[in-house]
């Protein structure tokens, strides 16, 4: 956990160094940020519009907006958090303009994007593979049934790896509210997946015995 946080802080500082160069007119510095985050930004846009060509167009527009407003970035948060918000807003504005507001939402994350999230250990036996897939399906269904604010906060935390402050900035709410939503979301998921994980542990213990 400490190593992950250290890596995140180092990454944030590296981004800020490039941002500061871009603010001084260094186009190559911003190009490096584009190369670093392009695939992730396209992926974010795709979660909204469900079309790869549109996602690429939206990501390009988001980068253009970011470059044009780079001087307004206050450097208090991570560059990716700021870019994420620009991309989400760009995608949502597109959907609203096309009358497709309800087609997607910021919280539609793929379970496969973070395999550490409630993943069952497996030695790849057919039974273990089916049980792991059942767990992922249960998590996906549970996420879909959570209130949107709770689902968004939990998804940004678990699948995007953002901290509470970053999520609060994206969702435009107090950090305390983010913590409460994530707690409620985790509690709801735990109640649904515990029968599956308990079943897995019981079978594993029998195999050991």
C-alpha positions in Angstrom: 0.0 0.0 0.0 2.9 2.3 0.9 4.7 1.5 -2.4 1.5 2.2 -4.3 1.1 5.6 -2.6 4.7 6.5 -3.2 4.4 5.6 -6.9 1.3 7.7 -7.2 3.0 10.7 -5.6 6.0 10.3 -7.9 3.7 10.1 -10.9 1.9 13.2 -9.8 5.1 15.1 -9.5 6.3 14.0 -12.9 3.0 15.1 -14.4 3.2 18.5 -12.7 6.7 19.0 -14.1 5.4 18.5 -17.6 2.4 20.8 -16.9 4.7 23.6 -15.7 6.7 23.2 -18.9 3.5 23.3 -21.0 2.4 26.5 -19.2 5.6 28.0 -20.5 4.8 27.1 -24.1 6.6 23.8 -24.3 4.4 21.9 -26.8 6.4 18.7 -26.5 5.8 18.5 -22.7 2.0 18.5 -23.3 2.5 15.9 -26.1 4.1 13.7 -23.6 1.0 14.0 -21.3 -1.2 13.1 -24.3 0.9 10.0 -25.1 0.8 9.0 -21.4 -3.0 9.3 -20.9 -4.4 8.9 -24.4 -5.6 5.3 -24.1 -7.1 5.9 -20.6 -8.9 9.0 -21.8 -10.3 7.2 -24.8 -11.5 4.4 -22.5 -13.2 7.0 -20.2 -15.0 8.5 -23.2 -16.0 5.1 -24.5 -17.8 4.3 -21.2 -20.1 7.2 -22.1 -20.7 7.0 -25.8 -20.1 3.2 -26.5 -18.6 4.0 -29.9 -14.8 3.9 -30.4 -14.7 6.6 -33.1 -16.8 9.0 -31.0 -14.7 8.2 -28.0 -11.5 9.1 -29.9 -13.1 12.3 -31.1 -14.2 13.2 -27.6 -10.8 12.4 -26.1 -9.2 14.6 -28.7 -11.6 17.5 -27.9 -10.8 16.9 -24.2 -7.1 17.2 -24.7 -7.6 20.4 -26.8 -9.7 21.9 -24.0 -7.1 20.9 -21.4 -4.3 22.5 -23.4 -6.2 25.7 -24.0 -7.0 26.0 -20.3 -3.8 24.6 -18.9 -3.0 27.9 -17.2 -6.2 27.5 -15.1 -4.9 24.2 -13.7 -4.0 25.1 -10.1 -1.8 22.1 -9.5 -3.6 21.3 -6.2 -4.8 18.0 -7.6 -3.3 15.4 -9.9 -3.3 16.3 -13.6 -5.1 13.1 -14.4 -8.0 14.0 -12.0 -8.4 17.4 -13.8 -8.2 15.7 -17.2 -10.7 13.0 -16.2 -13.2 15.7 -15.2 -12.7 17.5 -18.5 -13.2 14.3 -20.4 -16.3 13.3 -18.5 -17.9 16.7 -18.9 -17.1 16.7 -22.6 -18.7 13.3 -23.1 -21.7 14.2 -21.0 -22.2 17.5 -23.0 -22.1 15.4 -26.2 -24.7 13.0 -24.9 -27.0 15.9 -23.8 -26.6 17.6 -27.2 -27.6 14.4 -28.9 -30.5 13.7 -26.5 -28.7 10.7 -25.1 -28.2 11.8 -21.5 -29.3 8.6 -19.9 -27.4 6.3 -22.3 -24.4 6.1 -20.0 -22.9 7.5 -16.9 -19.5 8.3 -15.3 -19.8 5.2 -13.1 -20.0 2.5 -15.7 -16.7 0.8 -15.0 -15.5 -2.6 -16.2 -14.8 -5.1 -13.4 -11.8 -6.3 -15.4 -10.1 -3.0 -15.0 -9.1 -3.8 -11.5 -8.6 -7.5 -11.0 -7.5 -7.1 -7.3 -11.0 -5.9 -6.4 -12.6 -8.8 -4.5 -10.9 -11.3 -6.8 -10.9 -14.9 -5.7 -7.6 -16.8 -5.7 -7.6 -19.4 -8.3 -5.4 -22.2 -9.6 -7.4 -22.2 -12.9 -9.4 -25.3 -12.2 -12.8 -25.3 -14.0 -14.7 -24.9 -10.7 -12.5 -22.0 -9.5 -12.7 -20.2 -12.8 -16.6 -20.5 -12.8 -16.6 -19.3 -9.2 -14.4 -16.3 -9.9 -16.6 -15.4 -12.9 -19.7 -15.7 -10.7 -18.1 -13.3 -8.2 -17.4 -10.7 -10.9 -20.9 -11.1 -12.3 -22.3 -10.5 -8.9 -20.2 -7.4 -8.3 -21.2 -6.0 -11.7 -24.9 -6.6 -11.0 -24.6 -5.1 -7.5 -22.8 -2.0 -8.8 -25.6 -1.5 -11.4 -28.2 -1.5 -8.7 -26.5 1.0 -6.4 -27.6 4.6 -6.3 -25.7 6.5 -9.0 -23.7 8.7 -6.6 -22.6 5.7 -4.5 -21.8 3.7 -7.6 -19.7 6.6 -9.1 -17.7 7.1 -5.9 -17.0 3.4 -5.4 -16.0 2.9 -9.0 -13.7 5.8 -9.1 -12.0 4.6 -5.9 -11.8 0.9 -6.7 -11.4 0.8 -10.5 -9.7 4.2 -11.2 -7.6 4.2 -8.0 -8.4 7.8 -7.2 -8.1 9.0 -3.6 -11.0 10.6 -1.6 -9.9 14.2 -2.4 -9.7 13.5 -6.1 -13.1 11.9 -6.1 -14.6 14.8 -4.2 -13.2 17.1 -6.8 -14.6 15.2 -9.7 -18.0 14.7 -8.0 -18.0 18.3 -6.6 -18.9 17.3 -3.1 -17.2 17.2 0.4 -14.7 14.5 1.1 -16.9 13.3 4.0 -19.7 12.6 1.6 -17.4 10.6 -0.7 -16.2 8.5 2.3 -19.9 7.9 3.3 -20.8 6.8 -0.2 -17.9 4.5 -0.6 -18.6 2.9 2.8 -22.2 2.3 1.9 -21.2 0.9 -1.5 -18.6 -1.5 0.0 -21.1 -2.6 2.7 -23.7 -3.4 0.0 -21.2 -5.3 -2.1 -19.9 -7.3 0.9 -23.4 -8.4 1.8 -23.9 -9.8 -1.7 -20.5 -11.4 -2.3 -19.8 -12.9 1.1 -21.9 -16.1 0.4 -19.7 -16.7 -2.7 -16.3 -16.0 -0.9 -17.4 -18.1 2.1 -18.3 -21.0 -0.2 -15.0 -20.7 -1.9 -13.1 -20.8 1.5 -15.0 -23.8 2.7 -14.2 -25.8 -0.4 -10.5 -24.7 -0.3 -10.3 -25.9 3.4 -11.8 -29.3 2.4 -9.2 -29.7 -0.3 -6.4 -28.9 2.2 -7.8 -31.4 4.7 
